[in-house]
Amino acid sequence: MDIPLTGACLIGRIRVKDAEKWATYCSLVPATLTAWGAALVSRGAFPLVLSGTSDETDMVVIRFPDIHAIDGWFRSAAYQALIPNRDAAADVVIVAYGV
């Protein structure tokens, strides 16, 4: 996969508490990304910890055009409406990095 070295990335570190609720949340997120020019880069489980410790079960990387698009998406009514579902399903740490 050719990933451009411009824009910004959101990285989510996730510890799933309820797999069924998590699957529902994950199915709803993509519709909130379209308006912000975002693209899913990777989503999956952490199969191997090479250094340190980790209690996360899953991760996600989403590319956005810039850090402002990430902030706009996160604060959007569409995404904010999903946060109660997210919090019921998992413990999530979300970090954004500009490239």
C-alpha positions in Angstrom: 0.0 0.0 0.0 1.4 3.4 -1.0 0.7 5.9 1.8 1.5 9.5 1.1 3.9 11.3 3.5 1.6 14.3 3.9 -1.4 15.0 6.0 -2.1 13.7 9.5 -2.8 10.3 11.1 -5.1 9.4 14.0 -4.0 6.4 16.0 -6.4 4.6 18.3 -5.2 2.2 21.0 -8.1 0.1 22.1 -9.0 -2.4 24.8 -12.3 -4.0 23.9 -14.7 -4.6 26.8 -17.7 -5.8 24.8 -17.0 -7.3 21.3 -20.6 -7.0 20.1 -20.9 -3.3 21.0 -17.4 -2.7 19.5 -18.4 -4.3 16.2 -21.5 -2.1 16.1 -19.5 1.1 16.8 -16.9 0.1 14.2 -19.6 -0.3 11.6 -20.9 3.2 12.2 -17.6 5.2 12.2 -16.8 5.0 8.4 -19.9 7.1 7.5 -18.5 9.9 9.8 -15.1 10.0 8.0 -16.2 10.7 4.4 -16.9 14.4 4.8 -13.4 14.9 6.3 -11.4 13.2 3.4 -10.3 10.4 5.7 -9.1 7.0 4.8 -8.7 3.9 6.9 -5.0 2.8 6.8 -5.1 -0.1 9.2 -7.3 -1.8 11.7 -6.5 -4.9 13.7 -5.4 -6.6 16.8 -2.1 -6.4 18.5 -0.7 -9.9 18.0 2.9 -9.2 19.3 4.3 -6.7 21.8 8.0 -6.3 21.0 9.0 -3.9 23.7 7.3 -2.7 26.9 3.8 -3.8 27.9 0.4 -3.3 26.3 -3.1 -4.2 27.4 -4.6 -3.0 24.2 -6.5 -5.6 22.1 -6.9 -3.6 18.9 -5.6 -0.6 17.0 -6.7 1.7 14.2 -4.8 4.1 12.0 -6.8 6.7 9.9 -5.2 9.2 7.5 -6.7 12.7 7.2 -5.7 15.6 4.9 -4.4 17.5 7.9 -4.6 17.9 11.7 -7.5 20.3 11.4 -9.5 17.7 9.6 -8.9 15.3 12.5 -10.0 17.9 15.0 -13.1 18.8 12.9 -14.1 15.1 12.5 -13.6 14.4 16.2 -15.7 17.4 17.3 -18.4 16.8 14.6 -21.9 16.1 15.7 -21.8 12.8 13.7 -18.8 11.5 15.6 -19.7 12.9 19.0 -23.0 11.0 18.8 -21.0 7.7 18.7 -18.8 8.4 21.7 -21.3 6.9 24.2 -21.3 3.7 22.1 -17.5 3.7 21.9 -17.1 4.2 25.7 -19.5 1.4 26.4 -17.7 -1.0 24.1 -14.0 -0.2 24.8 -11.4 1.8 26.5 -9.8 3.9 23.8 -6.8 6.3 23.6 -6.9 8.5 20.5 -3.8 10.4 19.4 -3.3 12.6 16.3 0.0 13.3 14.6 0.6 15.7 11.8 3.0 14.5 9.0 
